[in-house]
Amino acid sequence: MINTPKQYTVTAALPYVNGSKHIGHLAGAYLPADVYVRLKRLQGKDVVFICGSDEHGTPITIQAIKENCTPQQVIDKYHNLVKESFASLGISFDIYHRTSAPIHHETAQEFFTDFYNKGLFDEKVTRQYYDEEAGLFLADRYIKGTCPNCGHDSAYGDQCEKCGKSLDPTDLINPVSTVSGNKPVLKETKHWYLPLQKYEPWLRKWLLEDHAKDWKANVYGQSKSWIDGGLQPRAMTRDGEWGIKVPLPDAEGKVLYVWFDAPIGYISATKQWALDNNKAWEPYWKEADTKLIHFVGKDNIVFHCIIFPIMLHCHGDYILPDNVPANEFLNLEGDKMSTSRKWSVEMHQYLEDFPDKPDALRYCLLSNLPENKDSEFTWKDFQTKNNSELVAILGNFINRVLVLTHKFYAGKVPDKKPCDELQQFLIEQKNKIDEAIDNYRFREGLAEMMNVARHGNKLLTEKEPWKTFKTDPESAAVVLYDCIQIIANLSVMCEPFIPFSAVKIQHMLGVQTPFNWADVGRADLIPGNHQLGSPTLLFEKIEDEIIDIEIQKLYANKLEIVASEAVVVPSVAPQKAEITFDDFEKMDIRVGTILTAEKVEKADKLLKLSVDLGFETRAIVSGIAAHFKPEDIIGQQVSVLANLAPRKIRGVESKGMILLAEDETGKLHFVKTKEITGNGSIIR
């Protein structure tokens, strides 16, 4: 840990721009990073705040296919949307860069070439999963299956999000391509691997010993779990065309692994910022008295605590992160936030619905940050935080004081002496906020700022200057003077948390030159006889009807997704004869995936299906030819009655039955699970 940094390099995880970003992302990395940076700037520190769009990798090409456009059009669209959303929410990056920029390609290729020339890579020909229908090798995140460690049936090819275990795609049980839904095949390909296991002793010393006490428990714990589980070689290249070309003569069709090039984006962005501002970039990445901090979400801990530090260590010229204060996940109304499932509040959508309330969202999220464990956003809590805290405590205090000063003193600050007791209180609160933010406890820092507003409200309520102005004008003047000093201090204290409101407060105070952090703690910030600006409402209440609309919109999205995924259509057919539970228990119903489908000769209604049941592949004849084209159902997951006695149909032995639902029109629908699950999974 650096005691007195000369400069700060603060990074926020590069958002992946294959779509818009929701408020869970905001709470995970960008908002806490912004609070930290804003405080350091107020303190006069030399800080560069780096971020930008992560624009390479398979998901971009897949999104381009979905939107019927080019990968470049996808990244341009979402880069601009995300960049504008961050700016509108007050996230004060010094640069918001792009990994598609030439300077980034050059920097990432220089890293790769440096490693290659040092002989750090292991060149291997391996068999990797390939989606024959999509015609591409599958990135780890585009393969799902059952985790061999905990049995979770939706583990990704690189990591199980349930137990956190690092995985190789070939570790998965019953792997499925999330691109086509098909079972992928193994195909030979050559790649360059970084043998992470060689750096395990160094990593144990640097991370597990040197940062045992100053890193957050959730970050340290997850990192330790990975290291204790044994690090494995990881390919730093991928097959594909969309990405940074591998700078080797025998690497046609190879690009850099997105998690190799993305963190280097922090460095290339700093280079661009330095060029734009006529500064040197090297001190921010190479000088020992620089404090490097990575703000990321829970799902990026491993890459920033293990892989990127190993890369920096291998290069040898760069400093290592002083801290990685990652947050956990922010859930939404009792469920995990997900853009794809439309269970989210997207940043740009919030701004469209509440264009004048960026600070209301910042305040609500900061008061409930998932700093050490998952937390939850609800619209009712958002309303309560706005109405009961921002409006009723902070806004109400400021408005009452300024209105009374205009009423009794024509808007001029009473000329009184500063209160030593008040000054001591303000200094204590300043120190508490300092200490909280320096140790990445942003909720605590926000609460201490609000305690200053509560103190002012208490002082105002107890002294009642609106009553004593006629009977004890001296007392009324002293109270209003002290309250104005509290407001002046609040205008600086709240700037890291709710910056738009800070500007409004100083405007209402009639302050021409903004205060800085050194000013905080003084009980004489606003001199006597200073002319205040006009008071306006700092915040406004949010009514129930507005919140109800947001809740209805959220649940309407969920119903839309459920409806689009529904496969069983209620039938009006009468119920069959009652059976016992023992009868049901005899049925072995399994999840399977249709591998091939073809028409049965001389049988218009029959299709011969080859179905992967996990433990074996079976031929099943089904009378569905009138309802489905063979080419349309390949890759479809279905439910199969697996222990039905085999029988020959048109010369083909059929072993099992596909379960279907028939609606009142006679149309058939596959009965299947809502989410892709492992073949052979038992349906109970």
N, C-alpha and C positions, 0 to 999 in steps of 0.2 A: 504494500500500500504506500502511495506517495503522500508524504505529509504536506508539502507545499508545492503543488503543481505549478509549473510555469504557464502551461496552457492545457486546455481540455479538448479532447476529441470525443464527441458524443454521437453515437450512431443509433438510428432506429431501424428495425428490420425492414429490408426492402420488400414492399408489398408486391405480391405476384399479380400482374395485371391481366389475368384472363377473365376478369369481371370486376364489379364494384366491390367495395369493402364496407363491412358493417361496424356497428359501434363496439362490438366485442374486440375487433382489431384495434380500435381507437383506445380502449381501456387497457388492452394488453401491453402495448408498447409505446404508442405515439404520444398519448396524453401525459403519462408520467415523465417521459423524456422531455417534453416541452416544459413542464413545470420545473424540472431540474435545470434546464438550460436558461430559462427566463430568470431564475434566481441568480445563477452565476453571472449572467449579463448585468443584472442590477448591482451585483457586487463588484462590477468592473473587471471581471475575469476575461481572459482571452479564450473564447470558446468558438469552436466550429461545430455546427449541428448538421449532420449528414444523413441524407436519405435519398431515395429514388426508386424507380420502378424496376422490378425484376422481370425481364422480358424474354427470357429464353426457356426452352424446354418443351416437352411433349404437350402439356395442357394448352399451350398457346395454339399449336397446330390443330388440336382437336376442337378448340373453341372456334377457330377459323372455319373448320368444316361445318360446325353447327350453324354458324352465322353466314355461311356461303360467301366468305370473303377471304382476303389474304391474311397471313399472320401479322404483317405490318399494319394492316388496317385495324386489327384487333388491339395491338399494343398502343397504337395512336389514340384510339377511342378511349380505352380505359386508363391510359396514362394521364390524359387530360382530365378525365372525370375525377380520378382519385386525387390528382394534384390540386385541382380547384376545390374539392371537398376539404382537404387538409387546410388549405389557406383560409377558407370560410369559417373553419372551426378554430382558427387562431394557432395552428401548429406552425411554429416559426422557424422552419428549416432555413439554414443559410444557403443550401442548395438542394433542390429536388431533381436528381439526375436521372439518367436512363442507362441500362446496361446494353442498349443497342448502339450507344454512342461510339464512334471510332476510338476515342481515347480509352474507353473501357476494354474494347476488344484488344487493343495493343497491350494494355496493362495485364490483362488476364493471360494473354499468350506469352508475355515476358515471364510471368510466374511459372507457367508450364515449362517453358524452355529452360529456365534456371534449374528446375527440379530434374528435368530430363538430362541436362548436361552434367549434373552432379551424380547421376546414376541412382536417383532416389526412387524411381518407378520400377515396378515389376511388370514386364510385358507378358500377358497371358492370353491364350486362346481358350475360351470357355464356352459352355453351352448355356445360352440365355433364352428366356421366354420370348416367343415371337407370335404375334397375332396374325394368322394367315389371312383372315378376312380383311383386316385393316391394312395389312401389308407393312407392318412395322414392328421393330423390337420394342418391347414394353418397358417403360420406365418403372422403377420399383413401386411408385405410387399408383400405377395403373394395373396392378395385380392385387387381387384380394383372395383370401383363403382363410383357413382355420389356423390359428396360432398353435404351434406345437408345444408351447410352454404352458399356456393357460386355457386353451380350447376356445378362445374367442373366435367367432366365425366370420368376423369382418376385419381381420388383421391385414395391414398393407405389406407389400413386399419388402419394405425397409424397416418397419417397426410396427409392433402391436401397440395400439393406443390405449388398450385396456391395462396390460401389465408393464408396458414400457420397454419390453425386450427388443434389442436390435436383431433384425432378421435379414436373411438373404431370401430372395424370392423363391429359391428352390427349397427353402425350409418349410414353406406353406403346405398345408394339407389341402387337397382339392383346389388348386389355384384356378382362378377365373380371370379373364381379361375384362376389365371394367369398360373397355372401349366397345367391344362387340358382345360381351357376355359369353363368349366361347372359351373353351379350355385351350390355353396357349400350348404351343409345341416348343420343344427345346431345339435351338439352332446354334451352330458354332459361330463365334465372332471373336475378334481380337480387341483387347483394351489394355490401358495402362493403369496399373493399380498403385495406390499409395499404401505401403504396409504399416498401417496405424499401430499394429502390435509392437513394432520396434521402438515406438516412442512412449510406451506405457510406463516404464520406470521414470522417465522425465516428467510425464504428465502427473503421475502420483505425487511426486515431490512438489511440482508447481501448483497443482490444483488441490489435492487432498490434504497436503500439509500446509502450504503457504496461505491458502485461502479457507482453511477450516473454520475460522472464526468470523471473517468479515463478509463472507458470501451468505445470501439468504438460504435458509434451510432447505426449501423446496428445490432450489437450483443445485446446491451442493449434493443433496440426496439423490437427485436424478442422475447427475454426472457420476457420482460414486457408483451407482448401480450399474451404469454402462461400463465403467472401468473394471469393476469387480467381475462383471460378466465376461470379460476378456475381449479386447479389441480385435477386429478382423481387418484384413486388407479390403480397401474400398476402391472400386474403379473410379478414376477421375475423368473418364471419357464415356461417351455414349454414341450409339448409332443414330444418325439423323442428319437432316439438312438445316433445321432451324436452330441456330446457336452459333457459338464461337468456334471456328474451325480449328481443329488440332494442328498446330504448326509443325507437322512432320511430313516428309515426302510420301510415306507409306500409310497415310491416314485418311484416304479418300472416304467420304461419307461418315467421318467421325467428328463429333463436336465435344467441347468440354462439358463435363458433368455440371449441371446447373448449380449444384452446391459447391463446386470448385470456383465457378466464376462469380456467383452472386455476392459472397462476402468481400471479394476483391473489388466489388462495386463501391464499397465505402472508400477505398483508396483512390480509385479512378475519379470518383465524384469530388474528393478533396483536391485532386490535381486540377480538375476543371474549375472549381471554386477559386483556387489560388491563381489560375490564369485570368479568370474574370476580375479578380480584385488586386492584381499585381502584387501577390504575396508568394512566399515560398511554402510549398506543401510539406516538405520533408520533416520539419520540426513536429508537426502534428501526428506523425507516424513513426518517427525514428529517434526522437530525443527522449532520454530516460526520465526527464522531469515533466513529461506529458502524461496526463491521466486519460486513459482510453476506457470508455464505458459503452457497452452494448446494451441497449434496451430492446428486449424481444419478448415474445409470448412463450407460453409453456412448450409449444410444439417446436420451437427453434432452439431450445436449450442445448441439445446435444451438438448441433452444428457450430454454435458460438462458444461452447465451453470445451469442446474436444477437437473437432475437425479443423476449424479455422485457427485455433491456437497452435495446433500441430503444423499447419501450413506456414504460419508466421515464424514458428520456431525453425522449421526446415529452411526457410529462406535466409534467416539469420540477421537481416538488416532492420527488422521491424520490432516495435515494442509489443508487449502482450496486454490483453485487457486487464484493467485493474479490478473491474467488476462487471458482472452480467446480471443485473437485477430484474430477472424475468418474472412476469406475473403468470398466474393461473388463468383459467377460462372464465369469461363472463357469460352466464346463461341468460335465457330470456323467458320470462313467464313460465318457469318450471321445466324448461326443456333446453337442450343444447342448441346454441345458435348455429344456423346453417343457411347460407344464401341459396344453395341448390334446392333445399327443401322449403324455401320461402318462409322460413321461421327466423326472421332477422329484422333488424332495423338498419337499413343501409344508410351510410352517412349522407349521401346526396338526397335520399328520400326525406330524412329528418330535416335537412336544410330547406327542402321545398315546402314542407309542412310547417316548419317553425323558422322562417328566414331571419327573424330578428332575435332569436334566442340561442345563439351558440353557447353563451356562458351558462345557460340553464342546463344544457346537456353536460358541459364540462363539469359543473358543480356536482350534478347527480352522479356521474360516473366516478369522479374523484372521491366522493364520500363513500363509495361502495366498491373501490378497486379490489380486484381479486389478488391481493398482494401475496398471500400465503396459501390460500385455498380458493376454490371456485366461489364466485359470488353471483348475484342475480340482479338483472334489471327488470323492473315491472313498470308499466305506464302509470299505475297508481302511486308508486313510490316516487317516480319522477315528478308527478303533480304535487305530491306532499312536500318533497324537497324544495320545489320552486315556491309554492305558496306559503308553507309554514316556516321556511328558513330564509330563502333569498328575499322574498317579499316582506314577511312579517318581522324578521330580525334585522338583516342588513339594510335592506331598502327602506324599511320603515324608520329605522334609527336615523339614517342620513337625511331623509326627507323632513322628518320632524325638526331636526336641529337647524337645517337651512331655512325652512319656512319660518320658524320662530325668530331666527336672526334677521331675516328680511322684514318680518313684522315689527319687531321691537327696535332694530338698529339700522333699518334701511339697507340691510345686506352687508353692513360693515362689521368686521370682527371686533368684539369688545377688546379694549386695550388692557390686558391683565397680565399678571406674572404667571409663569409656568408652574405647575404643581409638581413638586418633587416626588410625591407618592405616585402620581400618575406616570411620571417619567420612569420610575423604577418598574412599574407594572409593564409598560410598553417595552422596556429593554428585556425583561424576562420573557415576554411573549415573542419578541424578535428572536431571542436565543433558542426558544423552543421550536420555532418554525425552522430556523437554521439547522438545528440538530436533527429534526425529523426528516427534512428533505435531503440533507447530506447522507443520511442513512436509509434513504429510499422508502421512508414511511410517509407516503403522501397523504393518506387519509388523516393521519395524526396532524400533519402540518396544516391541512385545511381546517380541521377542528379547532386548532389553536388560533387561527386567523378569525374564525367565527366567534371564538370566546372573547376576542377584543370587541366585536360588535355587541355581544351580549353584555359585556361590562359597560359599554356606553349606554345601552338601553336601560340597564339597572340604575346607572347614575342619573339618567334623565328622569326616570320614573320616580326615584326616591326624592330628588330635589325639586321637581315640578316647577321649572322656571316660568311656565305660562301662568302659574298662580302667584309666584313670589315677585314677579316683575314690578308690580305696583307696591307691594308691602316691603320688599327687601331687594331693590334693584341691583345692589352690589352682588348679592348671592346669585341672582339670575344671570348676571353678566359673567361671573366666574364659571358657572356651570356650562353656559353656552361656549365660552372660550375653550374650556377643557374638552368639551364634546367635539368642537371643530378640530382640535389637535388630534383627537382619536380618529376622526374621519380622515384627516391628512395622512396619518400613519396607515390606516386601512387602505388608502388608495395605492400604497406601495406594497403592503403585505398581501393584498389580494391579486396583484398583477400576475404572479406566476400561475395562479389558479383560474381566475376569471378576468383575462386581460382587457376585454372590451369594456367591462364595467369599470375597471381601473381608470381607463381613459375618460369615461363619462364622469366619474367622481372628481378627477382633477379638473375637468372642464367646469363642473359646477362650483368647484372651489375657486375658480378664476386663476388657476396656476398656469403660468406661461412656460416655465421650465420644469419638466418632469422631475420628480424626486428620484433618488436612487436609494440603495439599501443602507448606505451610510447615514442617511437622514432618519431612518426608522429608529424609534426609541426616544426621539426628542419630543418634549411637550410644548415646544414653541415653534413648530414648523410653519405655521401661518401667523404672521405678525399682526399686532393690533392695528385696527383701522384699515386692514386689507379689504378691498371690495370683492365680495363673493359673486360668482356667476348666478344665473337664474336656476332655481331648483326645478328639477323634473323627476318624474318617477323613474327610478333605476330599473325596477322590474315590474311586471304585471302578472296578475293572477291568471292561471290557466283553468278554465271552467271544465266542469264534468263532461259537457257535450263534446269538447275537443278530444278529451282522453278516450271517451267511449268510441269515437270515430276511429282512433288509432287501434284500439283493441279489436274492434270489429274488422278493420282492414287486415290485421294480423291473422285472425282466425279465418277470414275469408280466403286468404292465401293458402292456409293449411288445408282447408276443405277442397280447394282447387287441386292441390297436389294429391290428396287422398283420392279424389274423384278420378284424376288422370291415371292413377295407379290401380284403381279398382278393376278387378277381373271377374268377380262373381256378381252376376246380375240376379236380383231376387226373381224367383219364378212363382207363378200363380198355380203351379201344379199341386195337386193334393198330396199330403204327407203319406209316405208309405207306412206299412205295418211296423209297429213298435218292435225294437230289438233290445236285448240286454247289454249291459256293459261288457259282459264276457264275449258277446258276439263282436263288439267293436274292438276289443283287445286282440282279437285274432288277426285283425288287419294290420299289415306292415306297410305303411304309407311313407314313401321316401321322396326327397327332392332329387330331381335329375335334370340333365341338360341335353337337349336334342342336338346331336352331332351331325346327323345327315337325315334327309327326308326325300323319299322318292315315291312316285305313284306305283301301285301294284298293277301288274298287267291284267287287262280285261276286268278291272274292278274300278268303276268310276268313283266310288265313295271311299276307297281305301288308300291310306298312305303307309308305307313301310318306314318306320323310324328307327334310327340307331340312337339309343339313349344312354348317356353316361350316368351311372348310379353311384359313382365313387369307388365302390368295391369291384364293380364290373360294368362292362358295356353290354346292353341287351338290345335285341330286335323286338320291336313292339309294333303290331299292326293296329291302326286306329282308323275308325270310319269318319275322318274329318276332312277328306279331300274337297268336299263341296264348300268348306268354310275357310280353308287356309291354303295358300300356295306353298309348295315345298320350300322354295327359296326364302320365304318370309319368316319361317319359323326356326331356321337353323340358329342355334345359340340361345333359344328360348328355354328358360327354366320352367319345369312343369312338376306336378305332383303325380307320383306313380304308385299304384297299388302293386307292390313288388312281390307279394307272396301269392298272387293269383295263379292257380294251376295253369301250366302252359297248354296251349292248344294250337293246332294247325289251322291257318286261315289262308285259303287260296295257295296252298303249298308252302306257306311260310310259317315257321313255328314262332308264335307270339308269346313272349314271356313277360306278362304284366299288362297293366291297363293305365292309360293316361286319364286322369280325372278332369272332367270338364263340367261347366255349368251351362245350362240351357235356359235362355230367357223366354218370355212369353211369345216372342216372335219366332222362336226356333233357332236363334243364333247361338253358336257355341262360343264359350270363353274358357281359356285355360285357367285352372285353379292353381295359383302359385303364391309364394311368399311375397310380401311387400318389398323386401330387400333381397338382393342376391345373397345366397347362402351356399355353404359347401354341398356338393353333390353327395348323396347318401344320407344327408341329415334326416332324422326321423321326424315326421309330422305327427304330433300327438293331439 
